[in-house]
Amino acid sequence: MRILVKLALAVCAAFLLASLTHAQSFPSRPIRLLVGSPPGGGADFIARALSQKLSDGLGQPLVVENRPGANGAIASELLARTTPDGHTLMVNIIGHAINPSVMKLNFDSINDFAFISQVAASQNLLVAHPSFPATNVKALIALSKANPGAITYGSQGVGASGHLSGELFQLMTGVKWVHIPYKGGAPAMSDLMAGHITLSFANIPTVIQQVRAGKLRAIAVTGAQRTAAAPETPTVAESGVPGFEVSNWFGVCAPAKTAAAIVDRVYAEIARALKAPEVRAALNNAGAEPVGSTPEQYTAFIRNETAKWAKVIKAAGIKGE
């Protein structure tokens, strides 16, 4: 028994020493910032909006690395299996809280991560090709009911916020659409602009420039209130579907067992970056609101989001593909 106790104490001491060593030397080399979507997506925009300020504050280059697929789960699994020394971080999205309910994961979406801060929040924008005949929600509902199954909508992937926005819209209005999942928001937008799909509930940072350029038409936003990025665009709720609301969020996390000193250091730099006028302006211009929650607040938020979406997915009967 004494041998086992000594062994356990030795293991704990070794772990604490390793954590202390990592914390004292952090950062000692360039930092990878994983993004679970292709370039041009909402999470990619957030990562690049923050990267220079974080690099300046941490004193090391910060390299954005896109690992798209499975609604962010590919990047999450990579992070979960990475050495917890602070040199690999990830921008996680609402899919992190949704994936456990729609797919089999090779990691624990809560316990395998150290959640550092919610960076920003945004809405989805319901968009269509400019040639699409329905220009508002009521016309869209009428057209959809007259042509059940004829309208397709693309999303960032199965279980992504765009997918759930479409499922919720169908549930609340009684229309029938066909879901087309993509590996991120950017490829969905490319197909929408090319006319290969009918609609999409897209992250505002992904799509707002195409809307402003007239390449896509904004029909409605999914939040409880209109967004300053597109103030003339009504919400789905005010357009005839009362109670409809879906919001997005973006945050930064590290592997579990990352030293508290490292988590605190990265959080401090994120908070500092979000106070920079140029970062706030970039986020606001893209329809994203800065947040900057603490590690404790973000961890509680992730737990609540996971439980909330599990209930929604079960009620809607959504299955993984």
C-alpha positions as CSV (number, residue, x, y, z in Angstrom):
1,M,0.0,0.0,0.0
2,R,2.8,2.4,0.9
3,I,4.5,1.7,-2.5
4,L,1.2,2.6,-4.3
5,V,0.9,5.8,-2.3
6,K,4.5,6.7,-3.0
7,L,4.0,5.9,-6.7
8,A,0.9,8.1,-6.9
9,L,2.6,10.9,-5.2
10,A,5.5,10.6,-7.6
11,V,3.2,10.7,-10.6
12,C,1.4,13.8,-9.2
13,A,4.8,15.5,-8.5
14,A,6.0,14.8,-12.0
15,F,2.8,16.2,-13.5
16,L,3.0,19.3,-11.4
17,L,6.7,19.8,-12.3
18,A,5.8,19.4,-16.0
19,S,3.0,21.9,-15.7
20,L,5.2,24.4,-13.9
21,T,7.9,24.0,-16.5
22,H,5.4,24.6,-19.3
23,A,4.0,27.6,-17.6
24,Q,7.5,29.1,-16.9
25,S,8.7,28.7,-20.5
26,F,5.4,29.8,-22.2
27,P,5.5,30.9,-24.9
28,S,8.8,29.6,-26.2
29,R,7.9,29.1,-29.9
30,P,5.2,30.0,-32.4
31,I,1.6,29.2,-31.4
32,R,-0.8,27.3,-33.5
33,L,-4.4,28.5,-33.5
34,L,-6.6,25.7,-34.9
35,V,-9.8,26.6,-36.8
36,G,-12.3,23.9,-37.5
37,S,-13.6,25.5,-40.7
38,P,-12.1,26.5,-44.1
39,P,-10.6,29.9,-44.8
40,G,-13.4,32.5,-45.1
41,G,-15.7,31.0,-42.5
42,G,-16.8,32.9,-39.3
43,A,-14.4,31.1,-37.0
44,D,-11.5,31.8,-39.5
45,F,-12.5,35.5,-39.5
46,I,-12.4,35.7,-35.7
47,A,-9.1,33.9,-35.6
48,R,-7.5,36.3,-38.0
49,A,-9.0,39.4,-36.4
50,L,-7.3,38.4,-33.1
51,S,-4.1,36.9,-34.3
52,Q,-1.9,39.9,-34.7
53,K,-2.9,41.4,-31.3
54,L,-2.4,38.1,-29.6
55,S,1.0,37.6,-31.3
56,D,2.1,41.1,-30.1
57,G,1.0,40.4,-26.6
58,L,2.5,36.9,-26.3
59,G,5.7,37.8,-28.1
60,Q,5.5,34.9,-30.5
61,P,4.1,34.4,-34.0
62,L,0.5,33.1,-34.0
63,V,-0.2,30.8,-36.9
64,V,-3.9,30.2,-37.9
65,E,-4.2,26.5,-39.1
66,N,-7.5,25.5,-40.7
67,R,-8.6,21.9,-40.0
68,P,-12.1,21.9,-41.4
69,G,-14.7,19.1,-41.3
70,A,-17.3,17.4,-39.0
71,N,-18.6,20.7,-37.7
72,G,-15.3,21.5,-36.0
73,A,-14.9,18.0,-34.5
74,I,-11.7,17.3,-36.5
75,A,-9.9,20.3,-35.1
76,S,-11.3,19.5,-31.6
77,E,-10.0,16.0,-31.7
78,L,-6.6,17.2,-32.8
79,L,-6.5,19.7,-29.9
80,A,-7.6,17.2,-27.4
81,R,-4.6,15.0,-28.2
82,T,-2.1,17.8,-28.2
83,T,0.5,18.4,-25.5
84,P,-1.1,20.9,-23.0
85,D,1.7,23.4,-23.1
86,G,-0.2,26.4,-24.5
87,H,1.4,26.3,-27.9
88,T,-1.7,24.9,-29.6
89,L,-5.0,26.6,-29.1
90,M,-8.3,26.5,-31.0
91,V,-11.2,28.8,-31.9
92,N,-14.2,26.7,-31.0
93,I,-17.7,27.4,-32.1
94,I,-21.3,26.5,-31.3
95,G,-20.7,23.1,-33.0
96,H,-18.6,22.2,-30.0
97,A,-21.7,22.2,-27.9
98,I,-23.9,20.5,-30.6
99,N,-21.6,17.7,-31.8
100,P,-22.0,15.4,-28.8
101,S,-25.7,15.1,-29.6
102,V,-25.4,14.4,-33.3
103,M,-22.2,12.4,-33.8
104,K,-19.9,9.9,-32.1
105,L,-16.8,11.6,-30.8
106,N,-13.4,10.2,-29.9
107,F,-13.0,12.8,-27.1
108,D,-15.0,14.3,-24.3
109,S,-16.2,17.7,-25.4
110,I,-16.1,19.1,-21.9
111,N,-13.4,17.3,-19.9
112,D,-10.8,17.2,-22.7
113,F,-10.5,21.0,-22.9
114,A,-9.6,24.0,-20.9
115,F,-12.0,26.8,-22.0
116,I,-10.2,30.2,-21.9
117,S,-12.7,32.8,-23.1
118,Q,-15.8,33.4,-25.3
119,V,-14.4,36.0,-27.7
120,A,-17.5,37.0,-29.7
121,A,-21.1,36.4,-30.5
122,S,-23.0,36.9,-33.7
123,Q,-26.2,35.9,-35.6
124,N,-26.9,33.9,-38.7
125,L,-28.2,35.7,-41.8
126,L,-30.8,34.0,-44.0
127,V,-29.5,34.6,-47.5
128,A,-30.5,33.7,-51.1
129,H,-29.3,34.3,-54.6
130,P,-30.4,37.7,-55.9
131,S,-32.6,36.0,-58.5
132,F,-34.6,34.0,-55.9
133,P,-38.2,35.2,-56.1
134,A,-39.0,35.3,-52.4
135,T,-37.6,38.5,-50.9
136,N,-39.0,38.2,-47.4
137,V,-39.9,35.5,-44.8
138,K,-43.6,35.5,-45.5
139,A,-43.1,35.1,-49.3
140,L,-40.5,32.4,-48.6
141,I,-42.9,30.4,-46.4
142,A,-45.6,30.7,-49.1
143,L,-43.3,29.6,-51.9
144,S,-41.9,26.7,-49.8
145,K,-45.4,25.4,-49.0
146,A,-46.4,25.6,-52.6
147,N,-43.3,23.6,-53.6
148,P,-42.5,21.1,-50.7
149,G,-39.1,19.6,-51.0
150,A,-38.0,21.9,-53.9
151,I,-36.0,24.3,-51.8
152,T,-32.5,23.4,-50.7
153,Y,-30.6,25.0,-47.9
154,G,-26.8,24.7,-47.3
155,S,-25.1,24.8,-43.9
156,Q,-21.7,24.7,-42.4
157,G,-22.3,20.9,-41.7
158,V,-24.6,18.5,-39.9
159,G,-25.4,20.0,-36.5
160,A,-24.0,23.4,-37.3
161,S,-25.9,26.5,-36.3
162,G,-27.0,27.0,-39.9
163,H,-28.4,23.5,-40.0
164,L,-30.2,23.9,-36.7
165,S,-31.5,27.3,-37.9
166,G,-33.0,25.6,-40.9
167,E,-34.5,22.8,-38.9
168,L,-36.0,25.2,-36.4
169,F,-37.5,27.3,-39.2
170,Q,-39.1,24.2,-40.7
171,L,-40.5,23.1,-37.4
172,M,-42.0,26.5,-36.6
173,T,-43.4,27.2,-40.1
174,G,-44.4,23.7,-41.4
175,V,-42.3,24.0,-44.6
176,K,-40.3,21.2,-46.0
177,W,-36.7,21.8,-47.3
178,V,-33.8,19.7,-48.2
179,H,-30.6,20.1,-46.2
180,I,-27.2,20.2,-48.0
181,P,-24.3,20.0,-45.5
182,Y,-20.8,21.4,-46.4
183,K,-17.4,21.4,-44.7
184,G,-17.7,25.0,-43.5
185,G,-19.6,28.2,-44.4
186,A,-17.3,29.4,-47.2
187,P,-17.9,26.5,-49.6
188,A,-21.7,26.7,-48.9
189,M,-21.6,30.4,-49.9
190,S,-19.7,29.6,-53.1
191,D,-22.4,27.1,-54.1
192,L,-25.2,29.5,-53.2
193,M,-23.7,32.3,-55.3
194,A,-23.3,29.8,-58.1
195,G,-27.0,28.8,-57.8
196,H,-26.4,25.2,-56.8
197,I,-28.5,25.6,-53.6
198,T,-31.4,27.9,-52.8
199,L,-30.8,29.3,-49.3
200,S,-28.4,29.3,-46.4
201,F,-28.4,30.4,-42.8
202,A,-24.8,31.8,-42.8
203,N,-22.7,33.3,-40.1
204,I,-22.7,37.0,-40.6
205,P,-18.9,37.4,-40.7
206,T,-18.9,34.8,-43.5
207,V,-21.4,36.4,-45.7
208,I,-21.9,40.1,-45.0
209,Q,-19.4,41.3,-47.7
210,Q,-21.3,39.3,-50.4
211,V,-24.5,40.9,-49.2
212,R,-23.1,44.4,-49.3
213,A,-21.7,43.7,-52.8
214,G,-25.1,42.6,-54.0
215,K,-24.0,39.0,-54.7
216,L,-26.5,37.6,-52.2
217,R,-29.8,38.9,-50.9
218,A,-30.4,39.1,-47.1
219,I,-33.9,38.0,-46.1
220,A,-33.7,38.0,-42.3
221,V,-31.4,37.7,-39.3
222,T,-31.8,34.9,-36.7
223,G,-31.2,36.8,-33.5
224,A,-33.7,38.4,-31.1
225,Q,-32.8,41.9,-32.4
226,R,-31.5,43.3,-35.7
227,T,-27.8,43.6,-36.1
228,A,-25.8,46.8,-36.7
229,A,-24.0,45.1,-39.5
230,A,-27.3,45.0,-41.5
231,P,-29.7,47.2,-39.7
232,E,-32.2,47.3,-42.6
233,T,-32.6,43.5,-42.4
234,P,-35.5,42.3,-40.2
235,T,-35.3,39.4,-37.8
236,V,-37.1,36.1,-38.6
237,A,-39.2,36.6,-35.5
238,E,-40.5,40.1,-36.5
239,S,-41.0,38.8,-40.1
240,G,-43.8,36.4,-39.1
241,V,-42.2,33.6,-37.0
242,P,-42.5,34.9,-33.4
243,G,-40.1,33.2,-31.0
244,F,-37.5,32.2,-33.5
245,E,-34.0,32.9,-32.3
246,V,-30.6,31.3,-33.0
247,S,-27.2,32.9,-32.1
248,N,-23.6,31.9,-32.8
249,W,-20.6,32.2,-30.6
250,F,-16.8,31.9,-30.9
251,G,-14.2,31.3,-28.2
252,V,-10.7,30.1,-27.5
253,C,-9.7,26.9,-25.7
254,A,-6.7,24.7,-25.0
255,P,-6.2,21.1,-24.2
256,A,-7.2,19.9,-20.8
257,K,-4.5,20.0,-18.1
258,T,-3.0,23.2,-19.6
259,A,-1.4,25.0,-16.6
260,A,-3.7,27.6,-15.0
261,A,-0.9,30.2,-15.4
262,I,-0.9,29.6,-19.2
263,V,-4.7,29.8,-19.4
264,D,-4.7,33.0,-17.4
265,R,-2.0,34.5,-19.6
266,V,-3.8,33.8,-22.8
267,Y,-7.1,35.1,-21.3
268,A,-5.4,38.3,-20.3
269,E,-4.1,38.8,-23.9
270,I,-7.5,38.0,-25.4
271,A,-9.2,40.6,-23.1
272,R,-6.5,43.1,-24.0
273,A,-6.9,42.4,-27.8
274,L,-10.7,42.8,-27.5
275,K,-10.2,46.3,-26.1
276,A,-8.2,47.4,-29.1
277,P,-10.3,49.8,-31.3
278,E,-9.3,48.2,-34.5
279,V,-10.2,44.7,-33.3
280,R,-13.6,45.9,-32.0
281,A,-14.2,47.8,-35.3
282,A,-13.4,44.7,-37.4
283,L,-15.7,42.5,-35.3
284,N,-18.6,45.0,-35.3
285,N,-18.2,45.6,-39.0
286,A,-18.6,41.9,-39.6
287,G,-21.7,41.6,-37.4
288,A,-19.9,40.1,-34.4
289,E,-20.1,41.5,-30.8
290,P,-16.9,41.3,-28.6
291,V,-17.5,39.3,-25.4
292,G,-14.3,38.5,-23.5
293,S,-15.7,36.2,-20.7
294,T,-13.4,34.7,-18.0
295,P,-12.3,31.0,-18.1
296,E,-14.8,30.2,-15.4
297,Q,-17.6,32.0,-17.2
298,Y,-16.8,30.4,-20.5
299,T,-16.6,26.9,-19.0
300,A,-20.1,27.4,-17.4
301,F,-21.4,28.8,-20.7
302,I,-20.1,25.7,-22.7
303,R,-21.8,23.3,-20.2
304,N,-25.1,25.2,-20.5
305,E,-24.9,25.4,-24.3
306,T,-24.3,21.6,-24.5
307,A,-27.3,20.8,-22.3
308,K,-29.5,23.3,-24.2
309,W,-28.8,22.0,-27.6
310,A,-29.1,18.4,-26.5
311,K,-32.7,19.1,-25.6
312,V,-33.4,21.0,-28.9
313,I,-31.8,18.2,-31.0
314,K,-33.8,15.5,-29.3
315,A,-37.0,17.4,-29.6
316,A,-36.4,18.0,-33.3
317,G,-35.3,14.4,-34.0
318,I,-32.1,15.5,-35.7
319,K,-29.8,12.7,-36.5
320,G,-26.1,12.7,-37.6
321,E,-25.3,11.9,-41.2
